[in-house]
Amino acid sequence: MVITKHTLLYSKKNKLKLLTFLNKFFIKFIK
């Protein structure tokens, strides 16, 4: 896998999506 600026940006977006997803999941789980 070649790491380029595009790949880094893509991974950052994915991390944000993952974080928001986890946040929603944990909120539901805690409640």
Stockholm file with secondary structure:
# STOCKHOLM 1.0

chainA/1-31         MVITKHTLLYSKKNKLKLLTFLNKFFIKFIK
#=GR chainA/1-31 SS CCCCHHHHHHHHHHHHHHHHHHHHHHHHHHC
#=GC SS_cons        CCCCHHHHHHHHHHHHHHHHHHHHHHHHHHC
//
